[in-house]
Amino acid sequence: MKALVTGGAGFIGSHVVDRLLAAGHAVDIVDDLSSGRRELAHSGARLHVVDIRSPRLGAIVVKARPDVVIHLAAQMDVRRSVADPLFDASVNVLGTLNVLESCRQAGVDRLVFASSGGAIYGDCEAIPTPESQPARPASPYGVAKLAGERYIAAWAALTGATAVALRYANVYGPRQNPLGEAGVVAIFSARIVAGDTCMVNGDGEQTRDYVYVEDVADATVRALGVPQTVEPVNIGTGVESSVNELFRRLSAAGGVTAAVRHGPAKPGEQRRSALDPGLAKRLLGWAPATPLDLGLRKTLDFIRKGAAR
């Protein structure tokens, strides 16, 4: 099978590409390297350095002739979406539309879309949250991801292709950028390794569902085997952990007594989030395999190795 992965030189995308290549598939990567890194693009894949909004994208997809497109490229920072919703929409809505039009031109008949669980559901009473929960996004990022899901469903119906949207929880693990605004596990890990003080927004009792990146890559590749278009599928653990708890567990995993201080809460952040993974179990045969403490240790080890170079 031939696969094209947008965002394939990024955090999640590079793990997905690794898994595809290990399974014997041919892979093309589309990544503008704005947040992805060239060194994360597997040498066994063909890298096309291009923005998903570019008019050049169609010709690249047509030439690659993929059987499936896995669309991971995105503006992924909730806070940036609040500060600059036009930019967020240009990437996450117009960029996604350009990917879909490129797929139509190339005759692609299968697409897997990386969506967002917590950002789409918003604050709700049902925790862990099932896919039947009404969408109430509280940030432009969540609105854009929901729009992407709806555009993809319409594209599939109009073209006869099949598609699935995976609503990821808070993905963490090796290769996540510790210098960005997204990814509290990577940010805390880097500061703990460096002996620096960690900053917690607000009271730190906001909760998230932390799912390990290799488990997410496994779910994403499994989604290629679903033969029909389906409703969005949660990819999470069903377990909520507060930011304060996460900090304590990371400090314990690092064997240090790390310093922490609290800053103001950030606009657009929801209070609680955990995703019910029951449908993923039934549809994909998938369940999270990596306990949080093990995943945190692996993430710390990865960052330590990078700091030692």
N, C-alpha and C positions, 0 to 999 in steps of 0.2 A: 504494500500500500504506500502511496505517496501522501505525505502530510505537509501542510504549510502552517507554521505557528507564528502568529503575530506576537510580538513581545518575547520572542524566543531567546533573547540574550538577557532577559531580566531574571528576577528572583524566582518566581514560580515557573516562568516559561522555560528557563534553562533546565529545571528538573523534569519538566514534561518532555523536552527534547531528548534528554538522556534516556528516559524510559522508552520513548518511541524507537530510538536507534538501537537500544538493547534488544528490542523485540524484532528487529530486522527491517523496520520501515525506512523508507527514504524520506528525508526531511529538508524542507526549505524554511529559513527563518526570515521574517520581516521585522526589522527593529531599527528605529532611528537613533538608538544609543543615547537618548536624552537621559534616561534612567538606567537602561540596560548597559551592559559592559561587554566590549568586544571579547575579553578573555573568558566570559561566560558562554559565548556562542561555541557550541561543540564543533570541533574540527571536522567531524563526520557529516555535518550539515552544511548547506550552502546559505551564506548570509547575504541578504539584500539590505543595505543601509538606506532606508526610506521611511518617511513619515506615513502613517496610515491615512492621512488626509491628502496625500499627494496625488495629482493626476497620473503619475507614473505607476501607481499601484496596480491598476487594471492590467497593464501590459506584463508586469511581473507575474501576476497570478495566472494569466493566460499562458505565458511561457512555461511556468512551473507545472501546470496541469495537475494540480493536486486532487486526490480523491476526497480529501477532507481538509477543512480549515479549522484550526483551533484558535479562536480569537481572544487573546489575553492582553494585548496592548491597550493601555488606558492611562488616563490621568487618575491616579489612585489615592490622592490625598484629600480627605474630607475637608480639612481646614482650608486648603487652597481653593476648593470648590466654593466655599462660603465667601472667601475673599475675592475670587475672580470667577464667577459662574459662567461668564462668556467663554473663557478659555476652557473650562471644564466641559462645557457643551460642545465646543469645537472639536475636542478630541473624542469624548465619550459618546456623543450623538452623531455629529457629522463624520467623524472618523469611522464609526461603526457602519454608517450608511455607505461610505466609500468602500469598505470591506465587502459589504453585501452586494453592491453593484459590481465590484470586481469578480466576486464569486459567480454572479449571474453571467457575466461576460465569458468566464472560463468554463461554465457548465458544471460548477462544483455542486454536488448533490448531498453533502453532509457538512454540518457546521456545529461546533461546540463553542459555547460562549461563556466566558468567565464573568459572572454577575456577582452580586453582593447580597448576603443575607441580612446582616444587621442594618445596613444602611437603607435597605428597601423596606423592611418591616417597621423600622422606627421603634419608639417605645410602645410596648404592648403588654397586656397582662399574661398572655400565654407564653410561659417560659418553661422548658424549651419550646421554641416557636415552630409550628408546623407550616407547611407550604400553603395551607388553607387560610392562614392569617391574612386579613386585608393589608394591602401595601399602604404604608403611611410614612414615606420617606421624609426626613426632617432636614435634609441637606441637598444642595444641587447635585452632588455626586450620586446620592440615592435616586433622585429623580431621573438623572441621566441613565443610570443603569437599568431602571425600570423601563424607560423609553427604549433602550437597546433591546430588552427582552421582547417588547411589543413589536418593534420593527422586525426583529428576526422571525417572530411567529408569522407576521404578515408575509415576509419574504418567502418563507417555507411554503405557505399556502399558495402563493402566486406562482412559484417556480416548480413546485412538486418536489422540492428538496426536503430533507429532514434536518431537524435541529433540536438541540437541548441546551438549556441555560442552567449552569451550575451556580447556585448561590453559596459562595464561599463564606465561611466564618472568618475570624481573624487568623490569617495564615502567618506562621513564623517558622524560623529555622535557618540553617546555613545559607549563605549568599544574600540574605536580606541586607539592604544598605543601612548601616547604623548611623549614618549622617543625615538621613532624610527626616521628614516630618511624620511619615507613616512608619509603623512597625515598632511598637513600644518594647517588644522583647529584644530586638536588635539594638535599640537605643540604650536601654538599661544595661544590656550585656556588655556593650562597648565601654560604658562608663564604669561599670563594676570592674572590668578587667584593667582599666586605666587608673582605678582608684579615685575616680571623680564622683561628685555628688549627683544623685539622680533627682530629676524634677518630676513631681506628680502633679497633674492638673486637678484642681479642685480638692475634694476630700479624699479622693482615691478609692471610694467605695463603688464607683461605676464598674460594671462587670462586662466581660467579653468572653467569647467562646474561642479558645486558642487551639488551632488545629495545625498539626505538623505538616510541613511543605511536601515531604515525600508521600504522605498519605493523600494529600490533595492531588499530587501528580498521578498517583495510582487511580483515584476516582476519575480524573479527567480522561485518562486513556481508556478506562473501562467504559466511559460514556460513548466511545466510538462504536461500541458493539450494540447499542440500542437501535433497533431497526426502524423506529418511527419517531415522529415529533412528539415530544411529551411536555407536560407542564414543567416549570422550573423545579429543580431538585436541590435541597439543602446539602451542603457538604460541611459538616461540623461534628462536634463531639457530643452535644447536648448538655455540656457541663459549663456553668458560668463561674468565672474566677474574677475577683476584684483586682484592680490595679495594685492595691496595697498587698494583697495576697501574692500576686505575681512577683512583686518586688522582694517579699520575704523569701519566696521559694527560689528565686534567682540568686539571692544573697547566700542562701544555704547551699545551693548547688555549686556556687563559686568558692565556698568555704571562707567567706569573708563577712565582716560586719560593715556593710556599706552605709554610706550617709545618704539621707533623703531630705528634700524640702518640698513644700507644697506651694504651688502657684495658683493663679486664678483659673477657674473652669473655662473651657473653650466653647465658643458658640457652635452649635450644630452637632455636638456630641450627645448621643443618647445615654440613658442611665443604665439600662440593663440589656444584655443580649446573650442568647444561647440558641442554637438551632437544633431542631429535632431531626436526627439523621435517619429516621425510620424508612422513608421512601427510598433513600439511597441504598439501604440494605436490601429492600425488596426489588428494586429496579436494576441496580448495578451489581448487587452482591458485594457491596462495599461497606466497611465499617472502619472507623479510625483504629489504627494499630499501635500508635506510639503514645504511651502515657506522658502527661505533661512534664513531670520531673525528668524523664529520660530525654525528651525533646529539648528541654532547657539545658541540660548538661551537654548535649550534642552541639547546641548553638553556641554555648560558652566556649567549648573546645575549639570550634571553628574560628571564633573571633580571637582566641588566644593564639592560635597558629598564625593568623594573619598579623597580629601585633608583634609576633616574634620574628617575623621576616625582616 
